[in-house]
Amino acid sequence: SRGGGRRARRRGQHHEQGSTTEPSIHTRPFCTQRCLLGLARGGPLDETCPNSQHHGQQGRIDQVEFLRLVRDQLARDRGHDADCTPLHRSGARGSLFKVRLSTHGYTLVAKGVESADHAYLQHENVMY
C-alpha cells in the first residue's frame, strides 16, 4: 500500500486508461446546432445529434440548469481525462475549449476568459 490510498475520482473523470466504454473528450463528436438551440430555447431535442442518446438519460434540463451544472463541473473536473480540453484557438481576450457536460453528454465549444475580461465577455454575450 502507498499509504492513504488513492483519492476518489471526481465526476467527469471516469475514463479508465484503456477503456473503450466512453470516448474521451478528444474523440467525442460535437452536438448539432439544432440540439444546442433546443437546449438554449427550450425547444425539442434533435434526434440526429450524435450525442442525443445521452441528453435525456438524467432528465431534460433547461439553459439555467445547464449553466449551473457546467460551472460546477468546470470547478472540479481536472486532469488528463477531464471533460474539457483546449482547442488551441485564442483571440485578444479569450481561448476556445471543447466542453462536455458529463451528466448529459452535451458537447460544445466554450470561450474562456480571464476574470479581468469578464465585462467584455458580458458585452459580447449581449451583442450575439
Secondary structure, DSSP 4 states (H G I P E B T S, - for coil): --SS-PPPPPTT----TT--SS--TTTSPPPPHHHHHHHHHT----TTSTTHHHHSTT----HHHHHHHHHHHHHH--STT-SEEEEEEE-SS-EEEEEE-TTT--EEEEEE--GGGHHHHHHHHHH-
